[in-house]
Amino acid sequence: MQNPLLVAACLCLGACTGAIPWSGHADTCGEYPPGGGPAVIVTKDQQVCDVVRLRVGREIELNEMLTRGQIDTLLEKSGEWERRTTLDGLVDAVRKDAGDGVAAELRRAVNSVLAHSTLPMRADCPDVQKCIVLGAVKGLRFALAYAQPFDPPPPSPEGAGAK
């Protein structure tokens, strides 16, 4: 049996940081089949989410670029990113908040899916650009939530090593 206090704490943490997207399952870009099994990517916005998650996550990890505090701040700002209505607007906001590297990988990921994906958009998506933005933001949240923070070494005391 699950500890109800632990479940409540996890939900509160996810809601406060924006790490848990409230549409669909919180742990995947895809959707779980009704009969069970692993999640499956079935729409273009889900594929955008997954590719953004992978590319941005790799960018963050390879460049050891974000501390825990920066990751938490970016997760909070992801709510603002969600309100963007165009990909250009999203990329500009991410560039301002997270830097050129993350913004470039975001743009490459989305452009790759748009150029090569044969998956359909969700049927309930009246504004394709907005649905792509929402998928990308969900992928960014996953990348940030699972990022390993870079903790720079403490500064050495002055005169250390000097005799």
KEPABA-189428 format. One record per residue: residue in one letter; residue number from 1; x, y, z of N, C-alpha, C in turn. Coordinates in steps of 0.1 Angstrom, whole numbers, plus 5000, padded with zeros to 4 digits. Layout:
residues N
+--------+------+------+------+------+-------+-------+-------+------+------+------+
| fidren | pati | n_xx | n_yy | n_zz | ca_xx | ca_yy | ca_zz | c_xx | c_yy | c_zz |
+--------+------+------+------+------+-------+-------+-------+------+------+------+
|      A |  NUM |    X |    Y |    Z |     X |     Y |     Z |    X |    Y |    Z |
...
+--------+------+------+------+------+-------+-------+-------+------+------+------+
//
This chain:
residues 163
+--------+------+------+------+------+-------+-------+-------+------+------+------+
| fidren | pati | n_xx | n_yy | n_zz | ca_xx | ca_yy | ca_zz | c_xx | c_yy | c_zz |
+--------+------+------+------+------+-------+-------+-------+------+------+------+
|      M |    1 | 5008 | 4988 | 5000 |  5000 |  5000 |  5000 | 5009 | 5012 | 5000 |
|      Q |    2 | 5005 | 5022 | 4992 |  5013 |  5035 |  4991 | 5011 | 5044 | 5003 |
|      N |    3 | 5021 | 5050 | 5007 |  5020 |  5060 |  5018 | 5013 | 5072 | 5013 |
|      P |    4 | 5001 | 5076 | 5018 |  4993 |  5087 |  5013 | 5001 | 5100 | 5015 |
|      L |    5 | 5009 | 5102 | 5025 |  5016 |  5114 |  5027 | 5027 | 5116 | 5017 |
|      L |    6 | 5034 | 5105 | 5013 |  5044 |  5105 |  5003 | 5038 | 5109 | 4989 |
|      V |    7 | 5026 | 5103 | 4986 |  5019 |  5105 |  4973 | 5015 | 5120 | 4973 |
|      A |    8 | 5010 | 5125 | 4984 |  5006 |  5139 |  4984 | 5018 | 5149 | 4983 |
|      A |    9 | 5029 | 5145 | 4989 |  5041 |  5154 |  4988 | 5046 | 5154 | 4974 |
|      C |   10 | 5046 | 5143 | 4967 |  5051 |  5142 |  4954 | 5042 | 5150 | 4944 |
|      L |   11 | 5029 | 5149 | 4946 |  5020 |  5156 |  4938 | 5021 | 5171 | 4940 |
|      C |   12 | 5023 | 5175 | 4952 |  5025 |  5189 |  4955 | 5038 | 5194 | 4949 |
|      L |   13 | 5048 | 5187 | 4951 |  5061 |  5191 |  4945 | 5060 | 5192 | 4930 |
|      G |   14 | 5054 | 5183 | 4923 |  5052 |  5184 |  4909 | 5044 | 5195 | 4905 |
|      A |   15 | 5033 | 5198 | 4912 |  5024 |  5209 |  4908 | 5031 | 5222 | 4910 |
|      C |   16 | 5039 | 5223 | 4921 |  5046 |  5236 |  4924 | 5057 | 5239 | 4914 |
|      T |   17 | 5064 | 5229 | 4910 |  5075 |  5231 |  4901 | 5070 | 5231 | 4886 |
|      G |   18 | 5058 | 5227 | 4884 |  5054 |  5226 |  4870 | 5060 | 5213 | 4863 |
|      A |   19 | 5066 | 5204 | 4871 |  5072 |  5193 |  4865 | 5062 | 5182 | 4860 |
|      I |   20 | 5050 | 5183 | 4866 |  5040 |  5173 |  4862 | 5030 | 5180 | 4852 |
|      P |   21 | 5031 | 5177 | 4840 |  5021 |  5182 |  4831 | 5007 | 5176 | 4834 |
|      W |   22 | 4997 | 5184 | 4834 |  4984 |  5178 |  4839 | 4976 | 5172 | 4828 |
|      S |   23 | 4981 | 5173 | 4815 |  4973 |  5166 |  4805 | 4980 | 5153 | 4802 |
|      G |   24 | 4973 | 5142 | 4802 |  4979 |  5129 |  4800 | 4987 | 5124 | 4812 |
|      H |   25 | 4995 | 5114 | 4809 |  5003 |  5108 |  4820 | 5015 | 5117 | 4823 |
|      A |   26 | 5019 | 5118 | 4835 |  5030 |  5127 |  4839 | 5044 | 5121 | 4835 |
|      D |   27 | 5045 | 5108 | 4832 |  5058 |  5103 |  4831 | 5062 | 5099 | 4816 |
|      T |   28 | 5054 | 5104 | 4807 |  5057 |  5100 |  4793 | 5051 | 5110 | 4783 |
|      C |   29 | 5058 | 5111 | 4772 |  5052 |  5120 |  4761 | 5041 | 5113 | 4753 |
|      G |   30 | 5041 | 5100 | 4754 |  5031 |  5092 |  4746 | 5019 | 5089 | 4755 |
|      E |   31 | 5011 | 5079 | 4750 |  4999 |  5075 |  4757 | 5000 | 5059 | 4759 |
|      Y |   32 | 4994 | 5055 | 4770 |  4994 |  5041 |  4773 | 4982 | 5035 | 4766 |
|      P |   33 | 4984 | 5023 | 4760 |  4973 |  5016 |  4753 | 4963 | 5011 | 4763 |
|      P |   34 | 4950 | 5011 | 4760 |  4940 |  5007 |  4769 | 4942 | 4993 | 4775 |
|      G |   35 | 4948 | 4984 | 4767 |  4951 |  4970 |  4772 | 4963 | 4969 | 4781 |
|      G |   36 | 4970 | 4980 | 4783 |  4983 |  4980 |  4791 | 4995 | 4979 | 4782 |
|      G |   37 | 5006 | 4980 | 4788 |  5019 |  4980 |  4780 | 5026 | 4993 | 4781 |
|      P |   38 | 5037 | 4994 | 4774 |  5045 |  5007 |  4774 | 5037 | 5018 | 4766 |
|      A |   39 | 5041 | 5030 | 4770 |  5035 |  5041 |  4763 | 5039 | 5042 | 4748 |
|      V |   40 | 5030 | 5047 | 4740 |  5033 |  5047 |  4725 | 5031 | 5061 | 4720 |
|      I |   41 | 5040 | 5066 | 4712 |  5039 |  5079 |  4705 | 5030 | 5077 | 4693 |
|      V |   42 | 5018 | 5085 | 4694 |  5009 |  5083 |  4683 | 5005 | 5096 | 4675 |
|      T |   43 | 5010 | 5107 | 4681 |  5007 |  5120 |  4674 | 5020 | 5128 | 4673 |
|      K |   44 | 5019 | 5138 | 4664 |  5031 |  5146 |  4661 | 5035 | 5154 | 4673 |
|      D |   45 | 5026 | 5160 | 4681 |  5030 |  5167 |  4693 | 5036 | 5159 | 4703 |
|      Q |   46 | 5032 | 5146 | 4704 |  5039 |  5137 |  4713 | 5053 | 5134 | 4709 |
|      Q |   47 | 5055 | 5133 | 4696 |  5068 |  5130 |  4690 | 5077 | 5142 | 4693 |
|      V |   48 | 5071 | 5154 | 4691 |  5079 |  5167 |  4694 | 5083 | 5166 | 4709 |
|      C |   49 | 5074 | 5163 | 4718 |  5078 |  5162 |  4732 | 5089 | 5153 | 4734 |
|      D |   50 | 5089 | 5141 | 4728 |  5099 |  5131 |  4730 | 5113 | 5135 | 4725 |
|      V |   51 | 5113 | 5140 | 4713 |  5125 |  5144 |  4706 | 5131 | 5156 | 4714 |
|      V |   52 | 5123 | 5166 | 4718 |  5128 |  5177 |  4726 | 5134 | 5172 | 4739 |
|      R |   53 | 5127 | 5163 | 4745 |  5132 |  5157 |  4758 | 5146 | 5151 | 4756 |
|      L |   54 | 5147 | 5144 | 4746 |  5160 |  5137 |  4743 | 5171 | 5147 | 4740 |
|      R |   55 | 5169 | 5156 | 4730 |  5179 |  5165 |  4726 | 5183 | 5175 | 4736 |
|      V |   56 | 5173 | 5181 | 4742 |  5176 |  5191 |  4753 | 5183 | 5185 | 4765 |
|      G |   57 | 5178 | 5173 | 4769 |  5184 |  5166 |  4780 | 5198 | 5163 | 4777 |
|      R |   58 | 5202 | 5159 | 4765 |  5216 |  5156 |  4761 | 5224 | 5169 | 4762 |
|      E |   59 | 5218 | 5180 | 4757 |  5225 |  5193 |  4757 | 5229 | 5197 | 4771 |
|      I |   60 | 5219 | 5196 | 4780 |  5221 |  5200 |  4794 | 5232 | 5191 | 4800 |
|      E |   61 | 5231 | 5178 | 4798 |  5241 |  5169 |  4804 | 5255 | 5170 | 4798 |
|      L |   62 | 5256 | 5171 | 4785 |  5269 |  5172 |  4779 | 5277 | 5184 | 4783 |
|      N |   63 | 5270 | 5195 | 4784 |  5276 |  5208 |  4787 | 5276 | 5212 | 4801 |
|      E |   64 | 5272 | 5203 | 4810 |  5272 |  5206 |  4824 | 5268 | 5220 | 4827 |
|      M |   65 | 5257 | 5224 | 4822 |  5254 |  5239 |  4822 | 5245 | 5244 | 4833 |
|      L |   66 | 5237 | 5236 | 4840 |  5227 |  5241 |  4849 | 5229 | 5236 | 4863 |
|      T |   67 | 5228 | 5245 | 4873 |  5228 |  5241 |  4887 | 5214 | 5237 | 4891 |
|      R |   68 | 5213 | 5231 | 4903 |  5200 |  5227 |  4908 | 5190 | 5240 | 4908 |
|      G |   69 | 5196 | 5251 | 4913 |  5188 |  5263 |  4914 | 5183 | 5268 | 4901 |
|      Q |   70 | 5192 | 5267 | 4891 |  5188 |  5271 |  4877 | 5177 | 5262 | 4871 |
|      I |   71 | 5179 | 5249 | 4874 |  5169 |  5240 |  4869 | 5155 | 5243 | 4875 |
|      D |   72 | 5155 | 5245 | 4888 |  5142 |  5248 |  4895 | 5136 | 5261 | 4889 |
|      T |   73 | 5144 | 5271 | 4887 |  5139 |  5284 |  4882 | 5133 | 5281 | 4868 |
|      L |   74 | 5140 | 5274 | 4859 |  5135 |  5271 |  4846 | 5122 | 5263 | 4846 |
|      L |   75 | 5121 | 5254 | 4855 |  5108 |  5246 |  4857 | 5097 | 5256 | 4860 |
|      E |   76 | 5100 | 5265 | 4869 |  5090 |  5275 |  4872 | 5086 | 5284 | 4860 |
|      K |   77 | 5096 | 5287 | 4852 |  5093 |  5296 |  4840 | 5086 | 5288 | 4829 |
|      S |   78 | 5086 | 5275 | 4830 |  5080 |  5267 |  4819 | 5065 | 5270 | 4818 |
|      G |   79 | 5059 | 5275 | 4829 |  5045 |  5279 |  4828 | 5043 | 5291 | 4819 |
|      E |   80 | 5053 | 5300 | 4819 |  5052 |  5311 |  4810 | 5055 | 5307 | 4795 |
|      W |   81 | 5063 | 5297 | 4794 |  5066 |  5292 |  4780 | 5054 | 5286 | 4774 |
|      E |   82 | 5046 | 5279 | 4782 |  5033 |  5273 |  4777 | 5024 | 5283 | 4771 |
|      R |   83 | 5024 | 5295 | 4775 |  5015 |  5306 |  4770 | 5020 | 5311 | 4756 |
|      R |   84 | 5031 | 5307 | 4752 |  5035 |  5311 |  4738 | 5026 | 5305 | 4728 |
|      T |   85 | 5024 | 5312 | 4717 |  5015 |  5307 |  4707 | 5022 | 5303 | 4694 |
|      T |   86 | 5035 | 5306 | 4693 |  5043 |  5302 |  4682 | 5056 | 5296 | 4686 |
|      L |   87 | 5061 | 5288 | 4677 |  5074 |  5282 |  4680 | 5085 | 5293 | 4681 |
|      D |   88 | 5085 | 5303 | 4672 |  5095 |  5313 |  4673 | 5094 | 5320 | 4687 |
|      G |   89 | 5082 | 5323 | 4692 |  5080 |  5329 |  4705 | 5086 | 5320 | 4716 |
|      L |   90 | 5083 | 5307 | 4715 |  5089 |  5298 |  4725 | 5104 | 5298 | 4725 |
|      V |   91 | 5110 | 5296 | 4713 |  5124 |  5296 |  4712 | 5130 | 5309 | 4717 |
|      D |   92 | 5125 | 5320 | 4714 |  5130 |  5333 |  4720 | 5129 | 5333 | 4735 |
|      A |   93 | 5118 | 5328 | 4741 |  5117 |  5328 |  4755 | 5127 | 5319 | 4762 |
|      V |   94 | 5128 | 5307 | 4756 |  5138 |  5297 |  4761 | 5152 | 5302 | 4760 |
|      R |   95 | 5155 | 5309 | 4749 |  5169 |  5315 |  4747 | 5172 | 5325 | 4758 |
|      K |   96 | 5162 | 5333 | 4761 |  5163 |  5344 |  4771 | 5165 | 5337 | 4785 |
|      D |   97 | 5158 | 5327 | 4788 |  5158 |  5320 |  4801 | 5169 | 5310 | 4803 |
|      A |   98 | 5171 | 5302 | 4792 |  5180 |  5290 |  4794 | 5193 | 5291 | 4786 |
|      G |   99 | 5194 | 5300 | 4777 |  5206 |  5302 |  4769 | 5205 | 5296 | 4755 |
|      D |  100 | 5215 | 5300 | 4747 |  5215 |  5296 |  4733 | 5215 | 5282 | 4730 |
|      G |  101 | 5223 | 5274 | 4738 |  5224 |  5259 |  4735 | 5211 | 5252 | 4737 |
|      V |  102 | 5203 | 5255 | 4747 |  5190 |  5248 |  4749 | 5181 | 5253 | 4738 |
|      A |  103 | 5181 | 5266 | 4735 |  5172 |  5271 |  4725 | 5175 | 5265 | 4711 |
|      A |  104 | 5188 | 5263 | 4708 |  5191 |  5257 |  4695 | 5187 | 5243 | 4694 |
|      E |  105 | 5189 | 5235 | 4705 |  5185 |  5221 |  4705 | 5169 | 5220 | 4704 |
|      L |  106 | 5163 | 5229 | 4711 |  5148 |  5229 |  4710 | 5144 | 5231 | 4695 |
|      R |  107 | 5149 | 5241 | 4689 |  5146 |  5244 |  4675 | 5149 | 5232 | 4666 |
|      R |  108 | 5161 | 5226 | 4668 |  5165 |  5215 |  4659 | 5156 | 5203 | 4661 |
|      A |  109 | 5152 | 5201 | 4674 |  5143 |  5189 |  4676 | 5129 | 5191 | 4670 |
|      V |  110 | 5123 | 5203 | 4671 |  5110 |  5205 |  4665 | 5111 | 5205 | 4650 |
|      N |  111 | 5121 | 5212 | 4645 |  5123 |  5212 |  4630 | 5124 | 5198 | 4624 |
|      S |  112 | 5132 | 5189 | 4632 |  5134 |  5176 |  4627 | 5121 | 5168 | 4626 |
|      V |  113 | 5113 | 5169 | 4637 |  5100 |  5162 |  4637 | 5091 | 5168 | 4626 |
|      L |  114 | 5090 | 5181 | 4625 |  5081 |  5187 |  4614 | 5085 | 5183 | 4600 |
|      A |  115 | 5099 | 5181 | 4598 |  5103 |  5177 |  4585 | 5102 | 5163 | 4582 |
|      H |  116 | 5102 | 5154 | 4592 |  5103 |  5140 |  4589 | 5092 | 5131 | 4594 |
|      S |  117 | 5084 | 5136 | 4603 |  5073 |  5128 |  4610 | 5062 | 5126 | 4600 |
|      T |  118 | 5057 | 5114 | 4600 |  5044 |  5111 |  4593 | 5032 | 5109 | 4602 |
|      L |  119 | 5034 | 5112 | 4615 |  5023 |  5110 |  4624 | 5014 | 5122 | 4623 |
|      P |  120 | 5001 | 5119 | 4626 |  4991 |  5130 |  4625 | 4991 | 5139 | 4637 |
|      M |  121 | 4985 | 5151 | 4636 |  4983 |  5159 |  4648 | 4971 | 5153 | 4655 |
|      R |  122 | 4970 | 5157 | 4668 |  4958 |  5153 |  4676 | 4946 | 5158 | 4669 |
|      A |  123 | 4935 | 5150 | 4670 |  4922 |  5154 |  4663 | 4916 | 5167 | 4670 |
|      D |  124 | 4919 | 5168 | 4683 |  4913 |  5179 |  4691 | 4923 | 5192 | 4691 |
|      C |  125 | 4931 | 5193 | 4681 |  4940 |  5204 |  4680 | 4937 | 5214 | 4669 |
|      P |  126 | 4929 | 5225 | 4673 |  4925 |  5235 |  4663 | 4937 | 5243 | 4658 |
|      D |  127 | 4947 | 5245 | 4667 |  4958 |  5254 |  4663 | 4971 | 5245 | 4664 |
|      V |  128 | 4975 | 5241 | 4652 |  4987 |  5232 |  4651 | 4999 | 5238 | 4658 |
|      Q |  129 | 5002 | 5250 | 4655 |  5014 |  5257 |  4661 | 5014 | 5257 | 4676 |
|      K |  130 | 5002 | 5259 | 4682 |  5001 |  5260 |  4696 | 5002 | 5245 | 4702 |
|      C |  131 | 4997 | 5235 | 4695 |  4999 |  5222 |  4700 | 5014 | 5217 | 4699 |
|      I |  132 | 5021 | 5222 | 4689 |  5035 |  5219 |  4688 | 5042 | 5226 | 4700 |
|      V |  133 | 5039 | 5238 | 4703 |  5045 |  5245 |  4714 | 5042 | 5238 | 4727 |
|      L |  134 | 5030 | 5233 | 4729 |  5027 |  5226 |  4742 | 5035 | 5213 | 4743 |
|      G |  135 | 5036 | 5206 | 4731 |  5044 |  5193 |  4731 | 5059 | 5196 | 4734 |
|      A |  136 | 5064 | 5207 | 4729 |  5078 |  5211 |  4731 | 5080 | 5215 | 4746 |
|      V |  137 | 5071 | 5222 | 4751 |  5072 |  5226 |  4765 | 5072 | 5214 | 4775 |
|      K |  138 | 5063 | 5204 | 4771 |  5063 |  5192 |  4779 | 5076 | 5185 | 4779 |
|      G |  139 | 5082 | 5184 | 4767 |  5095 |  5178 |  4765 | 5106 | 5185 | 4773 |
|      L |  140 | 5105 | 5199 | 4772 |  5115 |  5207 |  4780 | 5114 | 5204 | 4795 |
|      R |  141 | 5101 | 5203 | 4800 |  5100 |  5200 |  4814 | 5106 | 5186 | 4818 |
|      F |  142 | 5103 | 5177 | 4809 |  5110 |  5163 |  4812 | 5125 | 5164 | 4812 |
|      A |  143 | 5130 | 5171 | 4802 |  5145 |  5173 |  4802 | 5150 | 5179 | 4814 |
|      L |  144 | 5143 | 5190 | 4819 |  5148 |  5197 |  4831 | 5146 | 5189 | 4843 |
|      A |  145 | 5134 | 5182 | 4844 |  5131 |  5174 |  4856 | 5141 | 5163 | 4858 |
|      Y |  146 | 5146 | 5157 | 4847 |  5155 |  5146 |  4848 | 5170 | 5150 | 4847 |
|      A |  147 | 5173 | 5163 | 4845 |  5187 |  5167 |  4844 | 5195 | 5165 | 4856 |
|      Q |  148 | 5207 | 5162 | 4855 |  5216 |  5161 |  4866 | 5223 | 5174 | 4868 |
|      P |  149 | 5221 | 5181 | 4879 |  5226 |  5194 |  4881 | 5241 | 5194 | 4881 |
|      F |  150 | 5247 | 5205 | 4876 |  5261 |  5207 |  4876 | 5264 | 5215 | 4888 |
|      D |  151 | 5273 | 5210 | 4897 |  5277 |  5218 |  4909 | 5291 | 5221 | 4907 |
|      P |  152 | 5294 | 5234 | 4904 |  5308 |  5238 |  4902 | 5316 | 5236 | 4915 |
|      P |  153 | 5329 | 5233 | 4913 |  5337 |  5231 |  4925 | 5338 | 5244 | 4933 |
|      P |  154 | 5339 | 5243 | 4946 |  5340 |  5255 |  4954 | 5353 | 5262 | 4951 |
|      P |  155 | 5353 | 5275 | 4952 |  5365 |  5283 |  4949 | 5376 | 5279 | 4959 |
|      S |  156 | 5388 | 5279 | 4954 |  5399 |  5276 |  4962 | 5403 | 5288 | 4971 |
|      P |  157 | 5407 | 5286 | 4983 |  5411 |  5297 |  4992 | 5422 | 5305 | 4985 |
|      E |  158 | 5422 | 5318 | 4987 |  5432 |  5327 |  4982 | 5446 | 5322 | 4987 |
|      G |  159 | 5455 | 5322 | 4978 |  5469 |  5319 |  4982 | 5471 | 5304 | 4983 |
|      A |  160 | 5461 | 5296 | 4980 |  5463 |  5281 |  4981 | 5474 | 5277 | 4970 |
|      G |  161 | 5483 | 5270 | 4974 |  5494 |  5266 |  4965 | 5505 | 5275 | 4964 |
|      A |  162 | 5503 | 5288 | 4969 |  5514 |  5298 |  4968 | 5523 | 5296 | 4981 |
|      K |  163 | 5536 | 5297 | 4979 |  5544 |  5295 |  4991 | 5553 | 5308 | 4993 |
+--------+------+------+------+------+-------+-------+-------+------+------+------+
//
